Amino acid sequence: MVNQVLAQLSAQNHHYNQTEKKLINFITQQPHLAGELTIRSMADQTGVSTATISRFVKKIGFASYRDFSLALASRTAPNPPVDLFGEIADDDNTQAIANKVFSGAKNALDTTLDQLTASKLDQAAKILLQAQHVGFFGIGGSSIVAFNAYHKFLRTPLNVVSHPDYDIQLMQAVKLTDQDAAIVISHSGRNEDTLLIAQMLKEHGVPTIAITSFFDSPLTHLADLVLLSLAEEVNFRSESMSSLIAQLTIIDTLFTLVGSQLPQETQIVVDNLRQVIEETRQK
């Protein structure tokens, strides 16, 4: 978990207040030292109160400061460069820009994979397989991921629903029940329209999987299961295209897991779809 925390703290530093940024900078620059410090020593080193430190470690996913320091102390690798794929410089040529963009995408996939556990993926697949209907929801850039998921899962025996129009998404969310399931995608996890959909799903008892980049966002508190897509945000890519790639890959993984657990049924659907699509092509 600690690598996930260090990567996300560095990548999304701007989402924290100034006091939290002081802690983040200290922790990411000197994780070994931070892991050896008591909470009082951490306060002395950073000039941040012990109460603020205690609240912060809980905010980033740890039960206590002790758990946080033990996680940092357990790291065996030297200080990792978590910000190698940052800003595009004015003097970068075409090859340099391409290298940074591709490196950012690879970094997003590697970081996301590092914190994805088999148990979480199995839990997500179980939720989908047990559902009578599965809804995919996303607004703006996340609608791309939601519709991609709908397109993929049409190739499985699952009954799936999705729609690009927000009002229709709301209506679909209200119609789902505790016998169904939903996947809600939001990079920030703070979009008010997306949160309203998630709230509707929660009120109707719909098992909900959230795919988001922030482990302490409002969306995570409305979901039954959270799959994090971690990526570094840089200039010209404020909506984090790398995060989008990670989210698409999470969807592809879930599709593959479902297909592998329903191999015969999925193959029949795929064969039927291929036959129909083939008939639309010019001979």
Protein Blocks (a to p, Z undefined) as FASTA:
>chain_A
ZZmmmmmmmmmmmmpcfklmmmmmmmmmmmmlmmmpcfklmmmmnopafklmmmmmmmno
pabfklmmmmmmmpmbdcddfblmmccdfklcfklmmmmmmmmmmmmmmmmmmmpcfklm
mmmmmmmmmpmbdcdddehjllmmmmmmmmmmmmpmbdcdddfblklmmmmmmmpcfkbc
cddddfklpafklmmmmmmmmmnopacddddfbfkbfklmmpmbdcdddddddehilnom
mlmmmmmmmmmmmmmmmmmmmmmlmmmmmmmmmmmmmmmpcZZ
